[in-house]
């Protein structure tokens, strides 16, 4: 025990002498390593030697070694604070005063007079913002919002919508099959069938959601994208109701002065069918080289039509009494057009420089 006391006292004097000469970061690091290194530091070796101290003296010896360790740590902290550069601190500590690691390193001084950093406030994704804008327009017209599963059966995705098995009309939908008759829905139209099975007319709904197709990614195509569909079923519904509602919706979304036109088209689940174009908001039909409209002055944004009587029969709604109309719009592509974005992929790359442009919308 006496030898341990003499050894600790000698090390104390050695530390004090070395501390007087430590006047920079390098010398402080060397001093720390000499006394606090985990392998060969003087304090570490003292703790290892406690194993050989008689049991009767271990308590006193442990107290002596712990006091010396605290003396060394406090001495190092005092030296750090007194360095003229003020740039020395302890790794693992934001304040530079922790004893946990005891390892010295250069850190910038903390200026308590500086203002705090502004917190970043989260914002909705631009596609969410655009979807909400669409929803608000239709909610204002008395529509309800419905949702459905993204993994669908062949029946709901195709057969109930007037796509017979093995019909070539299915080929254009680039379907991603999972197993047997399970697939990733190619449109949100299956929800229309589910709602009509569950509810009786009058029905006025929109259905926003993700859809999936086997597409090769390019500026205007992705394997997953957002879509919103609408459905109205009631007595006495005509194409005039469809036309009036969609014209109101488009002008609420793009402005009162936007020009709208309907073109005949074909969809298996509507008859008659129409595609809806709007005047190009980029060139207004004045630029023959416009990349958005191809110089035509028009941009197709949605498909629509009167619900085919066979679709109503499939959900036990009498087509002699009820009629309806439906539409489908790609949220991603329409948002590209509305915001003037050249590539759909920008929406999904999570580039904050892009996303922050929509934070205040």
VEXGUSE-890180 format. One record per residue (C-alpha): residue number from 1; residue in three letters; x, y, z. Coordinates in Angstrom, 2 decimals, decimal comma, m for minus. Layout:
<pts>
+-----+-----+---------+---------+---------+
|   i |  aa |       u |       v |       w |
+-----+-----+---------+---------+---------+
| NUM | Ala |       X |       Y |       Z |
...
+-----+-----+---------+---------+---------+
</pts>
This chain:
<pts>
+-----+-----+---------+---------+---------+
|   i |  aa |       u |       v |       w |
+-----+-----+---------+---------+---------+
|   1 | Unk |    0,00 |    0,00 |    0,00 |
|   2 | Unk |    2,88 |    2,34 |    0,83 |
|   3 | Unk |    4,46 |    1,63 |   m2,56 |
|   4 | Unk |    1,18 |    2,54 |   m4,27 |
|   5 | Unk |    0,99 |    5,85 |   m2,40 |
|   6 | Unk |    4,56 |    6,72 |   m3,37 |
|   7 | Unk |    3,86 |    5,77 |   m6,97 |
|   8 | Unk |    0,72 |    7,91 |   m7,13 |
|   9 | Unk |    2,53 |   10,85 |   m5,57 |
|  10 | Unk |    5,36 |   10,53 |   m8,09 |
|  11 | Unk |    2,93 |   10,44 |  m10,97 |
|  12 | Unk |    1,13 |   13,48 |   m9,57 |
|  13 | Unk |    4,38 |   15,48 |   m9,59 |
|  14 | Unk |    5,21 |   14,21 |  m13,10 |
|  15 | Unk |    1,81 |   15,36 |  m14,34 |
|  16 | Unk |    2,23 |   18,80 |  m12,79 |
|  17 | Unk |    5,66 |   19,22 |  m14,37 |
|  18 | Unk |    4,41 |   18,12 |  m17,79 |
|  19 | Unk |    1,37 |   20,38 |  m17,49 |
|  20 | Unk |    3,60 |   23,42 |  m17,09 |
|  21 | Unk |    5,18 |   22,67 |  m20,47 |
|  22 | Unk |    1,93 |   21,88 |  m22,32 |
|  23 | Unk |    1,08 |   25,02 |  m24,26 |
|  24 | Unk |   m0,55 |   23,73 |  m27,47 |
|  25 | Unk |   m2,93 |   21,06 |  m28,74 |
|  26 | Unk |   m0,18 |   18,60 |  m29,62 |
|  27 | Unk |    1,46 |   18,66 |  m26,18 |
|  28 | Unk |   m1,92 |   18,34 |  m24,48 |
|  29 | Unk |   m2,74 |   15,30 |  m26,60 |
|  30 | Unk |    0,58 |   13,72 |  m25,67 |
|  31 | Unk |   m0,06 |   14,43 |  m21,97 |
|  32 | Unk |   m3,52 |   12,90 |  m22,16 |
|  33 | Unk |   m2,18 |    9,78 |  m23,89 |
|  34 | Unk |    0,57 |    9,39 |  m21,30 |
|  35 | Unk |   m1,86 |    9,34 |  m18,39 |
|  36 | Unk |   m5,28 |    8,30 |  m19,76 |
|  37 | Unk |   m4,50 |    6,01 |  m22,70 |
|  38 | Unk |   m6,55 |    2,80 |  m22,41 |
|  39 | Unk |   m3,60 |    0,49 |  m23,00 |
|  40 | Unk |   m0,49 |    2,02 |  m21,45 |
|  41 | Unk |   m1,68 |    5,15 |  m19,66 |
|  42 | Unk |   m0,38 |    5,62 |  m16,11 |
|  43 | Unk |   m3,92 |    5,72 |  m14,69 |
|  44 | Unk |   m4,89 |    2,57 |  m16,61 |
|  45 | Unk |   m1,85 |    0,71 |  m15,27 |
|  46 | Unk |   m2,67 |    1,81 |  m11,72 |
|  47 | Unk |   m6,14 |    0,27 |  m12,01 |
|  48 | Unk |   m4,62 |   m2,97 |  m13,31 |
|  49 | Unk |   m2,22 |   m3,07 |  m10,34 |
|  50 | Unk |   m5,18 |   m2,91 |   m7,93 |
|  51 | Unk |   m5,70 |   m6,61 |   m8,65 |
|  52 | Unk |   m2,56 |   m7,45 |   m6,66 |
|  53 | Unk |   m3,41 |   m5,26 |   m3,64 |
|  54 | Unk |   m4,41 |   m7,25 |   m0,51 |
|  55 | Unk |   m8,15 |   m7,42 |    0,10 |
|  56 | Unk |   m7,86 |   m5,40 |    3,30 |
|  57 | Unk |   m6,27 |   m2,48 |    1,43 |
|  58 | Unk |   m8,29 |   m2,57 |   m1,80 |
|  59 | Unk |  m10,92 |   m0,05 |   m0,71 |
|  60 | Unk |   m8,34 |    2,57 |    0,28 |
|  61 | Unk |   m6,19 |    1,83 |   m2,76 |
|  62 | Unk |   m9,21 |    2,19 |   m5,09 |
|  63 | Unk |  m10,10 |    5,54 |   m3,55 |
|  64 | Unk |   m6,52 |    6,74 |   m3,98 |
|  65 | Unk |   m6,35 |    5,76 |   m7,67 |
|  66 | Unk |   m9,79 |    7,24 |   m8,45 |
|  67 | Unk |   m8,81 |   10,53 |   m6,83 |
|  68 | Unk |   m5,68 |   10,62 |   m8,96 |
|  69 | Unk |   m7,71 |    9,94 |  m12,12 |
|  70 | Unk |  m10,03 |   12,85 |  m11,24 |
|  71 | Unk |   m6,98 |   15,04 |  m10,58 |
|  72 | Unk |   m5,60 |   14,28 |  m14,05 |
|  73 | Unk |   m8,95 |   14,88 |  m15,79 |
|  74 | Unk |   m9,51 |   18,17 |  m13,98 |
|  75 | Unk |   m5,98 |   19,24 |  m14,76 |
|  76 | Unk |   m6,48 |   18,57 |  m18,47 |
|  77 | Unk |   m9,72 |   20,55 |  m18,45 |
|  78 | Unk |   m8,00 |   23,50 |  m16,80 |
|  79 | Unk |   m5,25 |   23,41 |  m19,41 |
|  80 | Unk |   m7,82 |   23,32 |  m22,22 |
|  81 | Unk |   m9,61 |   26,39 |  m20,91 |
|  82 | Unk |   m6,38 |   28,33 |  m20,49 |
|  83 | Unk |   m5,04 |   27,75 |  m24,00 |
|  84 | Unk |   m4,72 |   31,12 |  m25,76 |
|  85 | Unk |   m6,35 |   29,88 |  m29,01 |
|  86 | Unk |   m9,55 |   28,77 |  m27,30 |
|  87 | Unk |   m9,91 |   26,06 |  m29,94 |
|  88 | Unk |   m9,27 |   22,93 |  m27,88 |
|  89 | Unk |  m12,09 |   20,71 |  m26,68 |
|  90 | Unk |  m12,97 |   17,10 |  m26,03 |
|  91 | Unk |  m14,29 |   14,74 |  m28,69 |
|  92 | Unk |  m17,78 |   13,44 |  m28,06 |
|  93 | Unk |  m18,79 |   16,62 |  m26,22 |
|  94 | Unk |  m20,58 |   19,63 |  m27,67 |
|  95 | Unk |  m19,29 |   21,84 |  m24,87 |
|  96 | Unk |  m15,74 |   20,52 |  m24,83 |
|  97 | Unk |  m15,89 |   19,72 |  m21,08 |
|  98 | Unk |  m16,97 |   16,06 |  m20,90 |
|  99 | Unk |  m14,77 |   13,55 |  m19,08 |
| 100 | Unk |  m16,43 |   10,60 |  m20,81 |
| 101 | Unk |  m13,93 |   10,21 |  m23,64 |
| 102 | Unk |  m11,16 |   12,48 |  m22,41 |
| 103 | Unk |   m9,81 |   12,72 |  m25,95 |
| 104 | Unk |   m8,57 |   16,05 |  m27,20 |
| 105 | Unk |   m9,36 |   17,51 |  m30,60 |
| 106 | Unk |   m9,77 |   20,88 |  m32,28 |
| 107 | Unk |  m13,36 |   22,15 |  m32,36 |
| 108 | Unk |  m14,72 |   25,59 |  m33,25 |
| 109 | Unk |  m15,51 |   27,84 |  m30,29 |
| 110 | Unk |  m19,18 |   28,34 |  m29,47 |
| 111 | Unk |  m20,32 |   31,94 |  m29,83 |
| 112 | Unk |  m23,31 |   32,27 |  m27,51 |
| 113 | Unk |  m24,19 |   35,68 |  m28,99 |
| 114 | Unk |  m25,11 |   34,22 |  m32,40 |
| 115 | Unk |  m28,82 |   33,64 |  m33,19 |
| 116 | Unk |  m30,06 |   30,06 |  m33,24 |
| 117 | Unk |  m30,44 |   28,09 |  m36,43 |
| 118 | Unk |  m33,85 |   28,27 |  m38,06 |
| 119 | Unk |  m35,71 |   24,97 |  m38,04 |
| 120 | Unk |  m36,83 |   23,61 |  m41,37 |
| 121 | Unk |  m40,60 |   23,42 |  m41,55 |
| 122 | Unk |  m42,01 |   20,43 |  m43,39 |
| 123 | Unk |  m44,32 |   20,93 |  m46,36 |
| 124 | Unk |  m46,65 |   18,78 |  m48,41 |
| 125 | Unk |  m45,32 |   17,14 |  m51,57 |
| 126 | Unk |  m46,28 |   19,00 |  m54,78 |
| 127 | Unk |  m48,36 |   16,03 |  m55,97 |
| 128 | Unk |  m50,23 |   16,03 |  m52,67 |
| 129 | Unk |  m50,83 |   19,77 |  m53,01 |
| 130 | Unk |  m52,17 |   19,31 |  m56,54 |
| 131 | Unk |  m54,34 |   16,38 |  m55,51 |
| 132 | Unk |  m55,78 |   18,41 |  m52,63 |
| 133 | Unk |  m56,59 |   21,24 |  m55,04 |
| 134 | Unk |  m58,50 |   18,81 |  m57,27 |
| 135 | Unk |  m60,32 |   17,32 |  m54,28 |
| 136 | Unk |  m61,38 |   20,75 |  m53,01 |
| 137 | Unk |  m62,96 |   21,61 |  m56,37 |
| 138 | Unk |  m65,04 |   18,42 |  m56,44 |
| 139 | Unk |  m65,92 |   18,57 |  m52,75 |
| 140 | Unk |  m67,31 |   22,03 |  m53,47 |
| 141 | Unk |  m69,60 |   20,43 |  m56,08 |
| 142 | Unk |  m70,95 |   17,88 |  m53,60 |
| 143 | Unk |  m68,74 |   14,90 |  m54,49 |
| 144 | Unk |  m67,43 |   12,42 |  m51,90 |
| 145 | Unk |  m63,93 |   10,91 |  m51,83 |
| 146 | Unk |  m63,56 |    7,12 |  m51,99 |
| 147 | Unk |  m60,53 |    4,83 |  m51,74 |
| 148 | Unk |  m59,79 |    1,20 |  m52,56 |
| 149 | Unk |  m57,08 |   m1,48 |  m52,54 |
| 150 | Unk |  m53,99 |   m1,09 |  m54,73 |
| 151 | Unk |  m53,75 |   m4,89 |  m55,13 |
| 152 | Unk |  m56,81 |   m5,90 |  m57,12 |
| 153 | Unk |  m58,40 |   m8,96 |  m58,69 |
| 154 | Unk |  m58,74 |   m9,41 |  m62,41 |
| 155 | Unk |  m62,51 |   m9,18 |  m62,04 |
| 156 | Unk |  m62,57 |   m5,69 |  m60,52 |
| 157 | Unk |  m59,74 |   m4,30 |  m62,63 |
| 158 | Unk |  m60,97 |   m5,65 |  m65,97 |
| 159 | Unk |  m63,94 |   m8,00 |  m66,24 |
| 160 | Unk |  m66,47 |   m5,91 |  m64,30 |
| 161 | Unk |  m65,39 |   m2,90 |  m66,38 |
| 162 | Unk |  m66,35 |   m4,60 |  m69,64 |
| 163 | Unk |  m62,93 |   m6,09 |  m70,49 |
| 164 | Unk |  m63,76 |   m9,72 |  m71,42 |
| 165 | Unk |  m61,06 |  m12,34 |  m70,69 |
| 166 | Unk |  m58,38 |  m12,48 |  m73,41 |
| 167 | Unk |  m59,77 |   m9,36 |  m75,08 |
| 168 | Unk |  m57,03 |   m7,39 |  m76,90 |
| 169 | Unk |  m58,17 |   m4,17 |  m75,19 |
| 170 | Unk |  m56,39 |   m5,44 |  m72,06 |
| 171 | Unk |  m53,00 |   m5,33 |  m73,77 |
| 172 | Unk |  m52,78 |   m1,54 |  m73,76 |
| 173 | Unk |  m52,86 |   m1,41 |  m69,94 |
| 174 | Unk |  m49,40 |   m2,99 |  m69,43 |
| 175 | Unk |  m50,58 |   m4,87 |  m66,35 |
| 176 | Unk |  m48,27 |   m6,03 |  m63,55 |
| 177 | Unk |  m49,59 |   m9,39 |  m62,33 |
| 178 | Unk |  m48,68 |  m10,73 |  m58,89 |
| 179 | Unk |  m50,16 |  m14,23 |  m58,80 |
| 180 | Unk |  m53,02 |  m15,94 |  m60,60 |
| 181 | Unk |  m55,76 |  m13,30 |  m60,84 |
| 182 | Unk |  m54,10 |  m10,81 |  m58,45 |
| 183 | Unk |  m52,53 |   m7,71 |  m59,94 |
| 184 | Unk |  m51,46 |   m4,15 |  m59,19 |
| 185 | Unk |  m54,36 |   m1,98 |  m60,28 |
| 186 | Unk |  m53,81 |   m0,22 |  m63,59 |
| 187 | Unk |  m56,38 |    2,50 |  m62,84 |
| 188 | Unk |  m58,63 |    3,54 |  m59,96 |
| 189 | Unk |  m61,75 |    2,42 |  m61,86 |
| 190 | Unk |  m62,05 |   m0,81 |  m59,78 |
| 191 | Unk |  m63,11 |    1,39 |  m56,88 |
| 192 | Unk |  m66,08 |    2,55 |  m58,97 |
| 193 | Unk |  m67,27 |   m1,07 |  m59,16 |
| 194 | Unk |  m66,77 |   m1,61 |  m55,43 |
| 195 | Unk |  m68,70 |    1,55 |  m54,57 |
| 196 | Unk |  m71,59 |    0,72 |  m56,92 |
| 197 | Unk |  m71,80 |   m2,77 |  m55,38 |
| 198 | Unk |  m71,98 |   m1,22 |  m51,93 |
| 199 | Unk |  m74,14 |    1,83 |  m52,58 |
| 200 | Unk |  m77,20 |    2,55 |  m54,65 |
| 201 | Unk |  m77,69 |    5,71 |  m56,75 |
| 202 | Unk |  m77,40 |    8,64 |  m56,53 |
| 203 | Unk |  m73,60 |    8,33 |  m56,52 |
| 204 | Unk |  m71,17 |   11,25 |  m56,87 |
| 205 | Unk |  m67,58 |   10,32 |  m56,05 |
| 206 | Unk |  m63,96 |   10,94 |  m56,96 |
| 207 | Unk |  m61,22 |    8,35 |  m56,40 |
| 208 | Unk |  m57,62 |    9,56 |  m56,07 |
| 209 | Unk |  m54,80 |    7,05 |  m55,66 |
| 210 | Unk |  m51,71 |    5,29 |  m56,97 |
| 211 | Unk |  m51,82 |    3,06 |  m60,01 |
| 212 | Unk |  m49,21 |    0,80 |  m61,60 |
| 213 | Unk |  m48,27 |   m0,14 |  m65,16 |
| 214 | Unk |  m45,33 |   m1,88 |  m66,80 |
| 215 | Unk |  m43,88 |    1,31 |  m68,23 |
| 216 | Unk |  m40,29 |    2,12 |  m69,16 |
| 217 | Unk |  m39,35 |    5,27 |  m67,20 |
| 218 | Unk |  m39,00 |    8,37 |  m69,35 |
| 219 | Unk |  m39,92 |   12,07 |  m68,94 |
| 220 | Unk |  m43,67 |   11,35 |  m69,10 |
| 221 | Unk |  m43,97 |    7,68 |  m68,02 |
| 222 | Unk |  m43,28 |    5,83 |  m64,77 |
| 223 | Unk |  m44,28 |    2,37 |  m63,48 |
| 224 | Unk |  m46,19 |    4,08 |  m60,65 |
| 225 | Unk |  m48,15 |    7,31 |  m60,87 |
| 226 | Unk |  m51,12 |    9,12 |  m59,35 |
| 227 | Unk |  m54,59 |    9,18 |  m60,86 |
| 228 | Unk |  m57,99 |   10,57 |  m59,94 |
| 229 | Unk |  m61,27 |    9,29 |  m61,35 |
| 230 | Unk |  m64,79 |   10,55 |  m60,98 |
| 231 | Unk |  m68,16 |    8,81 |  m61,19 |
| 232 | Unk |  m71,73 |   10,09 |  m61,22 |
| 233 | Unk |  m74,74 |    7,72 |  m61,39 |
| 234 | Unk |  m78,32 |    8,92 |  m61,07 |
| 235 | Unk |  m81,57 |    9,17 |  m62,95 |
| 236 | Unk |  m81,55 |   11,36 |  m66,04 |
| 237 | Unk |  m77,76 |   11,86 |  m66,26 |
| 238 | Unk |  m76,65 |   12,92 |  m69,75 |
| 239 | Unk |  m73,47 |   13,83 |  m71,62 |
| 240 | Unk |  m74,39 |   17,48 |  m71,04 |
| 241 | Unk |  m73,90 |   16,95 |  m67,29 |
| 242 | Unk |  m70,47 |   15,41 |  m67,94 |
| 243 | Unk |  m69,46 |   18,26 |  m70,24 |
| 244 | Unk |  m70,66 |   21,00 |  m67,92 |
| 245 | Unk |  m69,02 |   19,47 |  m64,82 |
| 246 | Unk |  m65,65 |   18,87 |  m66,47 |
| 247 | Unk |  m65,55 |   22,33 |  m68,05 |
| 248 | Unk |  m66,24 |   23,86 |  m64,64 |
| 249 | Unk |  m63,53 |   21,70 |  m63,04 |
| 250 | Unk |  m60,91 |   22,52 |  m65,68 |
| 251 | Unk |  m61,55 |   26,27 |  m65,49 |
| 252 | Unk |  m61,42 |   26,16 |  m61,69 |
| 253 | Unk |  m58,04 |   24,40 |  m61,96 |
| 254 | Unk |  m56,43 |   26,34 |  m64,83 |
| 255 | Unk |  m58,34 |   29,62 |  m64,95 |
| 256 | Unk |  m61,55 |   30,96 |  m66,46 |
| 257 | Unk |  m59,97 |   31,85 |  m69,81 |
| 258 | Unk |  m58,67 |   28,37 |  m70,62 |
| 259 | Unk |  m60,10 |   26,86 |  m73,81 |
| 260 | Unk |  m61,51 |   23,32 |  m73,63 |
| 261 | Unk |  m62,46 |   20,84 |  m76,34 |
| 262 | Unk |  m63,92 |   17,30 |  m76,38 |
| 263 | Unk |  m62,81 |   14,69 |  m78,93 |
| 264 | Unk |  m64,50 |   11,33 |  m79,65 |
| 265 | Unk |  m62,53 |    8,39 |  m78,27 |
| 266 | Unk |  m62,95 |    4,78 |  m77,10 |
| 267 | Unk |  m62,85 |    3,16 |  m73,66 |
| 268 | Unk |  m64,38 |   m0,29 |  m72,97 |
| 269 | Unk |  m66,24 |    0,94 |  m69,88 |
| 270 | Unk |  m67,84 |    4,10 |  m71,37 |
| 271 | Unk |  m70,03 |    4,71 |  m74,43 |
| 272 | Unk |  m69,91 |    7,29 |  m75,90 |
| 273 | Unk |  m66,38 |    8,23 |  m74,86 |
| 274 | Unk |  m64,37 |   11,43 |  m75,20 |
| 275 | Unk |  m60,92 |   12,76 |  m74,51 |
| 276 | Unk |  m60,66 |   16,29 |  m73,18 |
| 277 | Unk |  m58,00 |   18,72 |  m74,39 |
| 278 | Unk |  m57,12 |   22,15 |  m73,09 |
| 279 | Unk |  m55,31 |   24,96 |  m74,81 |
| 280 | Unk |  m51,55 |   24,75 |  m74,26 |
| 281 | Unk |  m50,79 |   27,09 |  m71,37 |
| 282 | Unk |  m47,13 |   27,25 |  m72,42 |
| 283 | Unk |  m47,42 |   28,54 |  m76,00 |
| 284 | Unk |  m51,19 |   29,16 |  m76,35 |
| 285 | Unk |  m50,98 |   27,61 |  m79,81 |
| 286 | Unk |  m48,47 |   30,14 |  m81,13 |
| 287 | Unk |  m45,31 |   28,03 |  m81,16 |
| 288 | Unk |  m45,10 |   25,23 |  m83,72 |
| 289 | Unk |  m41,97 |   23,90 |  m81,97 |
| 290 | Unk |  m43,54 |   23,75 |  m78,48 |
| 291 | Unk |  m42,36 |   20,57 |  m76,72 |
| 292 | Unk |  m45,42 |   20,47 |  m74,46 |
| 293 | Unk |  m48,17 |   20,39 |  m77,10 |
| 294 | Unk |  m46,08 |   19,40 |  m80,14 |
| 295 | Unk |  m47,08 |   22,59 |  m81,90 |
| 296 | Unk |  m50,78 |   21,67 |  m82,01 |
| 297 | Unk |  m51,80 |   24,24 |  m79,41 |
| 298 | Unk |  m53,76 |   21,59 |  m77,45 |
| 299 | Unk |  m52,89 |   19,20 |  m74,62 |
| 300 | Unk |  m54,94 |   16,11 |  m73,74 |
| 301 | Unk |  m55,46 |   15,89 |  m69,97 |
| 302 | Unk |  m58,24 |   13,35 |  m69,31 |
| 303 | Unk |  m60,53 |   10,67 |  m70,69 |
| 304 | Unk |  m64,25 |   10,53 |  m70,05 |
| 305 | Unk |  m67,57 |    9,13 |  m71,19 |
| 306 | Unk |  m71,01 |    7,82 |  m70,29 |
| 307 | Unk |  m70,91 |    4,65 |  m68,19 |
| 308 | Unk |  m71,51 |    1,63 |  m70,42 |
| 309 | Unk |  m74,88 |   m0,05 |  m69,62 |
| 310 | Unk |  m73,08 |   m3,40 |  m69,25 |
| 311 | Unk |  m70,98 |   m1,97 |  m66,41 |
| 312 | Unk |  m74,18 |   m0,93 |  m64,61 |
| 313 | Unk |  m75,63 |   m4,41 |  m65,12 |
| 314 | Unk |  m72,48 |   m5,95 |  m63,61 |
| 315 | Unk |  m73,23 |   m4,16 |  m60,31 |
| 316 | Unk |  m77,01 |   m4,79 |  m60,40 |
| 317 | Unk |  m77,97 |   m1,21 |  m61,29 |
| 318 | Unk |  m80,80 |   m0,97 |  m63,82 |
| 319 | Unk |  m79,44 |    0,84 |  m66,92 |
| 320 | Unk |  m83,01 |    1,52 |  m68,07 |
| 321 | Unk |  m83,55 |    3,68 |  m64,99 |
| 322 | Unk |  m80,09 |    5,00 |  m64,20 |
| 323 | Unk |  m77,27 |    6,42 |  m66,27 |
| 324 | Unk |  m73,92 |    7,89 |  m65,38 |
| 325 | Unk |  m70,65 |    9,37 |  m66,51 |
| 326 | Unk |  m67,04 |    8,90 |  m65,49 |
| 327 | Unk |  m63,64 |   10,46 |  m66,10 |
| 328 | Unk |  m60,00 |    9,70 |  m65,37 |
| 329 | Unk |  m57,12 |   12,16 |  m65,01 |
| 330 | Unk |  m53,40 |   11,57 |  m64,44 |
| 331 | Unk |  m52,38 |   13,77 |  m61,51 |
| 332 | Unk |  m48,65 |   13,60 |  m62,26 |
| 333 | Unk |  m48,90 |   14,59 |  m65,92 |
| 334 | Unk |  m51,45 |   17,31 |  m65,26 |
| 335 | Unk |  m49,26 |   18,69 |  m62,46 |
| 336 | Unk |  m46,30 |   18,70 |  m64,87 |
| 337 | Unk |  m48,38 |   20,74 |  m67,29 |
| 338 | Unk |  m49,71 |   23,10 |  m64,62 |
| 339 | Unk |  m46,33 |   23,74 |  m62,97 |
| 340 | Unk |  m44,25 |   23,74 |  m66,17 |
| 341 | Unk |  m42,11 |   20,76 |  m65,08 |
| 342 | Unk |  m40,23 |   18,98 |  m67,90 |
| 343 | Unk |  m39,99 |   15,49 |  m66,32 |
| 344 | Unk |  m42,37 |   13,43 |  m64,20 |
| 345 | Unk |  m39,37 |   11,83 |  m62,46 |
| 346 | Unk |  m38,64 |   15,09 |  m60,63 |
| 347 | Unk |  m41,65 |   14,39 |  m58,40 |
| 348 | Unk |  m40,11 |   11,15 |  m57,10 |
| 349 | Unk |  m36,38 |   11,93 |  m56,81 |
| 350 | Unk |  m36,74 |   13,71 |  m53,43 |
| 351 | Unk |  m34,42 |   16,53 |  m54,47 |
| 352 | Unk |  m35,03 |   19,16 |  m51,79 |
| 353 | Unk |  m34,02 |   21,94 |  m54,18 |
| 354 | Unk |  m37,02 |   20,97 |  m56,29 |
| 355 | Unk |  m39,48 |   20,18 |  m53,48 |
| 356 | Unk |  m38,83 |   23,41 |  m51,53 |
| 357 | Unk |  m40,15 |   25,45 |  m54,44 |
| 358 | Unk |  m43,63 |   24,21 |  m53,53 |
| 359 | Unk |  m43,36 |   24,65 |  m49,74 |
| 360 | Unk |  m45,34 |   27,89 |  m49,61 |
| 361 | Unk |  m48,09 |   26,90 |  m52,01 |
+-----+-----+---------+---------+---------+
</pts>
